[in-house]
Amino acid sequence: MTIKITDLGSLAALAKEHGMVKRVACVAAHEAHALESSILAKREGLIKSILIGDEKVIVELLVAAGESPDDYTIIATENNAESVRKAVELVKAGEVDFLIKGILETGELMAGLLDKENGIRKPDAIVCPVALMQSPLYHKIFALADVGITLYPDVDKKIKIMNNCIWMMNRIGVDEPKVALLSGVEKVNPKMQDTVDNDAIKQKYLAGEIGGCIIEGPISLDLAIDKEAAVVKGYSSPVAGEADVLIVPDMVSGNLLIKGIGFFGQMMSADLIIGLEVPVVFGSRGGPVEGKLRSIALAVLVTD
């Protein structure tokens, strides 16, 4: 079921309104901050929670938070690697709808999830974080990727990253998202590989090889989100000032962009790792619990 989402601040309320309760495993849940968002989501009636990790610590944390351990399924493990293996087993058995990253490094989690023999990567998909973002200065929610995994995506990888974002936008009610393939300039420059790659993707789109979206690129960030800038520069495109999806040239620029606009612009976001058999809520271990709760609510809304 596709649900139209127009306000990230109301994700939890929207999920509750539609009576959605999903089965979720928190991987390495034995730390107060990592466990907090799972507790809040459970209290909101959004999830049935499976907690994987040090059982003794998890029980102590639940009691300290005023929760009954009997209301949770706890799977005891000796270390983080075993916690990840248990999470993979639950996914393969169809017993969880998505995962939450607990108190472990993202790389440690992804190593197990992407294991060539026992992992849960979707066939022919690329795994990447997709950030769904909302700003009081922009008139719509938009998706941003890749901000954390693929260092320098080539044409094929960038198309797959774009497809993850399109899937996300489709799931929140945007049928034909406008995609901006970001570069520092709008013209192809052989010395700037991202402009060459972005033009190659656009040519595939114009040739009818890519559908379900409207693509522009290479295009600068200001033209993608600011109609007035496009008018001033004489730039005409249906994507100009209307972008639903921003695809960055590389991981470093994406990481800087999302952290920069989050810190300086006070932008609201919900973040999921896409491309696995189930989404993963992966917010920073030290990030605000409100952001993690938004991401959990988003996962509830976009999973079947």
Long-range contacts (C-beta under 8 A, 24 or more apart in sequence): 1-304, 2-170, 2-171, 2-172, 2-173, 3-172, 3-173, 3-301, 4-172, 4-173, 5-141, 5-172, 5-173, 5-298, 5-301, 6-141, 7-134, 8-132, 8-133, 8-134, 8-141, 8-268, 8-269, 8-270, 8-294, 8-298, 9-134, 9-268, 9-294, 11-270, 11-294, 11-297, 11-298, 11-301, 12-41, 12-44, 12-46, 12-293, 12-294, 12-297, 14-297, 14-301, 15-44, 15-46, 15-297, 15-300, 15-301, 16-44, 16-45, 16-46, 18-301, 20-46, 20-300, 20-301, 21-45, 21-46, 21-47, 21-48, 21-300, 22-46, 22-47, 22-48, 22-97, 22-98, 22-299, 22-300, 22-303, 23-47, 23-48, 23-50, 23-95, 23-96, 23-97, 24-48, 24-49, 24-50, 24-96, 24-97, 24-98, 24-99, 24-100, 24-296, 24-299, 25-49, 25-50, 25-51, 25-52, 25-75, 25-86, 25-87, 25-90, 25-96, 25-99, 25-100, 26-50, 26-51, 26-52, 26-53, 26-99, 26-100, 26-101, 26-102, 27-52, 27-53, 27-80, 27-83, 27-84, 27-87, 27-99, 27-100, 27-101, 27-102, 27-104, 27-109, 28-52, 28-53, 28-80, 28-83, 28-84, 28-101, 28-102, 28-103, 28-104, 29-53, 29-58, 29-102, 29-103, 30-54, 30-57, 30-58, 30-61, 30-102, 30-103, 31-57, 31-61, 31-102, 31-103, 31-285, 32-61, 32-64, 32-65, 33-103, 33-285, 33-286, 33-289, 34-101, 34-102, 34-103, 34-285, 35-61, 35-62, 35-65, 35-102, 36-65, 36-289, 36-292, 37-100, 37-281, 37-283, 37-289, 37-292, 37-293, 37-296, 38-100, 38-296, 39-65, 39-67, 40-289, 40-293, 41-293, 41-296, 41-297, 41-300, 42-71, 42-72, 44-293, 44-297, 46-296, 46-297, 46-300, 47-296, 47-300, 48-73, 49-73, 50-74, 50-75, 50-90, 50-95, 50-96, 51-75, 52-77, 52-83, 52-86, 52-87, 52-102, 53-77, 53-80, 53-83, 53-102, 53-103, 80-104, 80-108, 81-108, 81-112, 84-108, 84-109, 84-111, 84-112, 84-113, 85-112, 85-118, 87-112, 87-113, 88-112, 88-113, 88-115, 88-118, 88-119, 88-120, 91-120, 91-276, 91-277, 91-278, 92-120, 92-277, 96-278, 97-278, 97-299, 97-300, 97-303, 97-304, 98-272, 98-278, 98-279, 98-280, 98-281, 98-299, 98-303, 99-278, 99-279, 99-280, 99-281, 100-280, 100-281, 100-292, 100-296, 101-280, 101-281, 101-282, 101-283, 101-285, 103-285, 106-148, 106-282, 109-280, 109-282, 110-149, 110-273, 113-276, 113-280, 120-276, 120-277, 120-278, 121-275, 121-276, 121-277, 122-275, 122-276, 122-277, 125-160, 125-164, 125-275, 126-150, 126-153, 126-157, 126-160, 126-161, 126-164, 126-275, 127-273, 127-274, 127-275, 127-276, 128-161, 128-164, 128-273, 128-274, 128-275, 129-271, 129-272, 129-273, 129-274, 129-282, 130-164, 130-165, 130-168, 130-271, 130-272, 130-273, 130-274, 131-258, 131-269, 131-270, 131-271, 132-168, 132-172, 132-269, 132-270, 132-271, 132-272, 132-298, 133-258, 133-261, 133-267, 133-268, 133-269, 134-267, 134-268, 134-269, 135-261, 135-265, 135-267, 135-268, 137-265, 138-225, 140-242, 140-244, 141-172, 141-244, 142-225, 142-243, 142-244, 142-245, 142-246, 143-168, 143-169, 143-177, 143-244, 143-245, 143-246, 144-245, 144-246, 144-248, 144-254, 144-257, 144-258, 145-245, 145-246, 145-247, 145-248, 145-254, 146-247, 146-248, 146-251, 146-254, 147-248, 147-251, 147-254, 147-255, 147-257, 147-258, 148-251, 148-254, 148-255, 149-251, 149-273, 150-251, 151-250, 151-251, 151-252, 152-250, 152-251, 153-250, 154-197, 155-197, 155-200, 155-201, 158-197, 158-198, 158-201, 158-247, 159-201, 159-204, 159-210, 160-275, 161-247, 162-201, 162-213, 162-215, 162-245, 162-247, 164-274, 164-275, 165-245, 165-247, 166-212, 166-213, 166-245, 167-274, 168-272, 168-274, 168-302, 169-244, 169-245, 170-212, 171-301, 171-302, 172-301, 172-302, 174-244, 176-212, 176-213, 176-214, 177-213, 177-214, 177-244, 177-245, 178-213, 178-214, 178-216, 178-238, 178-239, 178-242, 178-243, 178-244, 178-245, 179-213, 179-214, 179-215, 179-216, 179-217, 179-239, 179-243, 179-244, 179-245, 179-247, 180-216, 180-217, 180-219, 180-221, 180-224, 180-225, 180-239, 180-243, 180-245, 180-246, 180-247, 181-215, 181-216, 181-217, 181-218, 181-219, 181-247, 182-217, 182-218, 182-219, 182-220, 182-221, 182-224, 182-246, 182-247, 182-248, 182-249, 182-253, 183-217, 183-218, 183-219, 183-220, 183-249, 184-220, 185-218, 185-220, 186-218, 186-219, 186-220, 186-223, 186-235, 187-218, 188-218, 194-218, 194-249, 194-250, 198-249, 213-245, 214-238, 214-239, 215-239, 216-240, 216-243, 217-247, 221-246, 221-257, 268-294, 269-294, 270-294, 270-295, 270-297, 270-298, 271-295, 272-298, 272-299, 272-302, 278-303, 279-303
